[in-house]
């Protein structure tokens, strides 16, 4: 599994470089609404600390005047002294359609596999609405509210659960300098079936652009679940990564 995850992440980077080098400039200009981003992080320590961490992320988006399309896929695996301690795969597809200059509707679907957090898999789907409060030079702030249906298949504790949630999302981007950007995404959602069951996810990132296509990023994410699938599972997962980013 570890070797396969390494190959997948390396494949993302190789594929990105291949696409950049082979696409003709005139073809990119004809279809410049499509954007793609690949991120890769790998850490290998030995000696007193024997930890290997590998992560990869692929983003694809198309932003038209009325419609916008987004896809994100992520993988993360951590091994400590040859023992796997984290293994997470997630993907999300989202469609947005403008109602006014600032307001838009959305529909999203997602899949997560996170055995060490207690989930064999999680499937989610549902509609929502969003509003852009700030879209000025250097700053962008959006607020999204949605009603998402979840089906959870547990790897620990009880077998499965399904429930409808109310979800809010805040997205903020700050272009500090021409080559320096800060981004924050904060998700919180609560089960209508059991209001004691809620989740909070935060992801903050700082990106430094090296050239037109390559950046270095620092990413800090926190995932909190108020009720864990089993008593032995921690409520909070924290991930800190330094990543190589390729845009094209």
C-alpha positions as CSV (number, residue, x, y, z in Angstrom):
1,X,0.0,0.0,0.0
2,X,2.8,2.4,0.9
3,X,4.6,1.8,-2.4
4,X,1.3,2.3,-4.3
5,X,0.6,5.6,-2.6
6,X,4.1,6.8,-3.4
7,X,3.6,5.8,-7.0
8,X,0.3,7.7,-7.1
9,X,1.8,10.9,-5.7
10,X,4.8,10.7,-8.0
11,X,2.5,10.1,-10.8
12,X,0.6,13.3,-10.1
13,X,3.8,15.3,-10.3
14,X,5.0,13.5,-13.4
15,X,1.6,14.0,-15.1
16,X,1.6,17.7,-14.2
17,X,5.1,18.3,-15.7
18,X,4.1,16.2,-18.8
19,X,1.0,18.3,-19.4
20,X,2.8,21.6,-19.0
21,X,5.6,20.6,-21.4
22,X,3.3,19.0,-24.1
23,X,0.3,21.2,-24.3
24,X,0.6,23.8,-27.1
25,X,0.3,27.4,-26.1
26,X,-2.5,28.1,-28.6
27,X,-4.6,25.2,-27.2
28,X,-4.2,26.6,-23.7
29,X,-5.4,30.0,-24.8
30,X,-8.4,28.5,-26.5
31,X,-9.5,26.7,-23.4
32,X,-7.9,28.8,-20.6
33,X,-11.0,28.4,-18.4
34,X,-9.7,25.0,-17.3
35,X,-7.2,25.2,-14.5
36,X,-5.3,22.4,-12.8
37,X,-3.1,22.2,-9.7
38,X,-1.0,19.4,-8.3
39,X,0.5,19.3,-4.8
40,X,3.1,16.9,-3.4
41,X,4.7,16.4,0.0
42,X,7.1,13.7,1.1
43,X,9.0,13.5,4.4
44,X,11.3,10.6,5.4
45,X,13.1,10.7,8.8
46,X,15.3,7.9,10.2
47,X,17.3,7.2,13.4
48,X,15.7,8.1,16.7
49,X,12.6,9.2,14.7
50,X,11.5,6.8,11.9
51,X,8.5,8.5,10.2
52,X,7.5,8.6,6.5
53,X,4.7,10.9,5.4
54,X,3.5,11.2,1.8
55,X,0.6,13.3,0.6
56,X,-0.8,14.4,-2.8
57,X,-3.6,16.7,-3.9
58,X,-5.1,17.3,-7.4
59,X,-7.4,20.2,-8.1
60,X,-9.3,20.8,-11.4
61,X,-11.6,23.7,-12.0
62,X,-13.4,25.6,-14.7
63,X,-14.9,29.0,-14.0
64,X,-17.3,30.4,-16.6
65,X,-19.5,33.5,-16.4
66,X,-22.5,31.6,-15.1
67,X,-21.3,28.1,-14.2
68,X,-18.3,26.9,-12.2
69,X,-17.0,23.4,-11.8
70,X,-14.5,22.1,-9.2
71,X,-12.9,18.7,-8.4
72,X,-10.5,17.9,-5.6
73,X,-8.7,14.6,-4.8
74,X,-6.4,14.1,-1.8
75,X,-4.3,11.3,-0.3
76,X,-2.3,11.1,2.9
77,X,-0.4,8.3,4.4
78,X,1.9,8.2,7.5
79,X,4.0,5.4,8.7
80,X,5.9,5.3,12.0
81,X,8.6,2.6,12.4
82,X,7.1,0.6,9.5
83,X,3.6,0.8,11.1
84,X,0.8,2.6,9.3
85,X,-0.7,5.3,11.5
86,X,-2.7,7.3,9.0
87,X,-4.3,6.5,5.7
88,X,-6.8,9.0,4.2
89,X,-8.3,9.3,0.7
90,X,-10.9,11.9,-0.2
91,X,-12.5,13.4,-3.3
92,X,-15.1,16.1,-3.8
93,X,-16.9,17.4,-6.9
94,X,-18.9,20.7,-6.8
95,X,-21.0,22.7,-9.3
96,X,-21.8,26.3,-8.7
97,X,-24.2,28.5,-10.8
98,X,-24.4,32.3,-10.4
99,X,-27.8,33.8,-9.5
100,X,-26.5,37.4,-9.2
101,X,-23.1,39.0,-9.3
102,X,-22.4,37.8,-5.7
103,X,-25.0,35.0,-5.0
104,X,-24.8,31.5,-6.3
105,X,-26.3,28.1,-5.9
106,X,-24.2,24.9,-5.6
107,X,-24.4,21.1,-5.6
108,X,-21.7,19.0,-4.1
109,X,-20.8,15.3,-3.7
110,X,-17.9,13.8,-1.8
111,X,-16.2,10.6,-0.7
112,X,-13.8,10.0,2.2
113,X,-11.9,6.8,3.3
114,X,-10.3,7.4,6.7
115,X,-9.9,4.1,8.6
116,X,-7.8,5.5,11.4
117,X,-10.6,8.1,12.2
118,X,-13.1,5.3,12.2
119,X,-14.5,5.4,8.7
120,X,-14.4,2.7,6.1
121,X,-15.9,5.3,3.9
122,X,-18.2,8.4,4.0
123,X,-20.4,9.5,1.2
124,X,-22.0,12.9,1.0
125,X,-24.3,14.7,-1.4
126,X,-26.5,17.8,-1.3
127,X,-27.4,21.3,-2.5
128,X,-26.6,24.7,-1.1
129,X,-26.3,28.5,-1.7
130,X,-23.3,30.8,-1.4
131,X,-22.6,34.5,-1.2
132,X,-19.4,36.5,-2.0
133,X,-19.1,39.2,0.6
134,X,-15.7,40.5,-0.6
135,X,-14.2,40.2,-4.1
136,X,-11.7,43.1,-4.1
137,X,-8.1,43.4,-5.1
138,X,-6.1,41.2,-2.8
139,X,-9.1,39.9,-0.8
140,X,-11.9,37.4,-1.4
141,X,-14.5,36.2,1.2
142,X,-17.3,33.7,0.6
143,X,-19.9,32.1,2.8
144,X,-21.7,28.9,1.8
145,X,-24.6,27.2,3.5
146,X,-25.9,23.8,2.4
147,X,-27.9,20.7,3.5
148,X,-25.8,17.6,3.0
149,X,-26.8,14.0,3.4
150,X,-24.1,11.7,4.8
151,X,-23.8,7.9,4.7
152,X,-21.0,6.6,7.0
153,X,-19.7,3.1,6.9
154,X,-17.6,2.6,10.1
155,X,-14.3,0.7,10.4
156,X,-14.8,0.7,14.2
157,X,-17.7,0.8,16.6
158,X,-21.2,0.3,15.1
159,X,-21.7,-0.7,11.5
160,X,-23.1,2.4,9.7
161,X,-25.2,5.6,10.0
162,X,-27.0,8.0,7.7
163,X,-28.2,11.5,8.5
164,X,-28.9,14.9,7.1
165,X,-26.8,17.9,8.1
166,X,-26.7,21.6,8.1
167,X,-23.3,22.9,6.9
168,X,-21.7,26.3,6.8
169,X,-18.4,27.1,5.0
170,X,-16.3,30.2,5.1
171,X,-13.6,30.7,2.5
172,X,-11.1,33.5,2.6
173,X,-8.1,34.4,0.4
174,X,-5.6,37.2,1.0
175,X,-3.0,38.1,-1.6
176,X,-0.5,39.7,0.8
177,X,2.1,40.3,-1.9
178,X,2.4,39.6,-5.6
179,X,4.0,36.2,-4.8
180,X,2.6,35.5,-1.4
181,X,-1.0,34.3,-0.6
182,X,-2.9,33.2,2.5
183,X,-5.9,30.9,2.3
184,X,-8.4,29.7,5.0
185,X,-11.3,27.3,4.6
186,X,-13.5,26.6,7.7
187,X,-16.3,24.0,7.6
188,X,-18.8,23.2,10.3
189,X,-21.8,20.9,10.1
190,X,-24.2,19.3,12.5
191,X,-26.4,16.3,12.2
192,X,-30.2,17.0,12.3
193,X,-30.7,13.4,13.5
194,X,-28.5,13.9,16.6
195,X,-27.6,17.5,17.3
196,X,-24.8,16.3,19.7
197,X,-23.0,15.0,16.6
198,X,-21.1,17.7,14.8
199,X,-17.9,18.3,12.9
200,X,-15.4,21.2,12.4
201,X,-12.8,21.2,9.7
202,X,-10.2,23.9,9.2
203,X,-7.5,24.2,6.6
204,X,-5.1,27.2,6.5
205,X,-2.3,27.6,3.9
206,X,0.4,30.0,3.0
207,X,1.8,29.9,-0.6
208,X,5.0,31.5,-1.9
209,X,5.2,31.6,-5.7
210,X,8.6,30.8,-7.2
211,X,7.6,31.4,-10.8
212,X,4.5,31.3,-13.0
213,X,3.9,27.6,-12.4
214,X,5.7,26.5,-9.3
215,X,5.0,27.5,-5.6
216,X,6.0,26.3,-2.2
217,X,3.1,25.9,0.3
218,X,2.7,25.4,4.1
219,X,-0.6,23.8,5.0
220,X,-2.1,23.3,8.5
221,X,-5.4,21.4,8.9
222,X,-7.5,20.4,11.8
223,X,-10.4,17.9,11.7
224,X,-12.6,17.6,14.7
225,X,-15.6,15.2,15.3
226,X,-17.5,15.7,18.6
227,X,-18.7,12.0,18.7
228,X,-16.1,9.5,17.5
229,X,-17.2,6.2,16.0
230,X,-15.4,4.3,18.8
231,X,-14.1,5.3,22.2
232,X,-10.5,4.5,21.2
233,X,-10.5,7.0,18.4
234,X,-9.3,10.6,19.1
235,X,-11.7,13.5,18.4
236,X,-9.1,15.6,16.6
237,X,-6.7,15.0,13.7
238,X,-4.0,17.6,13.0
239,X,-1.9,17.7,9.8
240,X,1.0,20.0,9.0
241,X,2.6,19.8,5.6
242,X,5.1,21.6,3.4
243,X,4.2,21.1,-0.2
244,X,5.5,21.6,-3.8
245,X,2.7,23.1,-5.9
246,X,2.5,23.1,-9.7
247,X,-0.2,25.1,-11.5
248,X,-1.1,24.9,-15.2
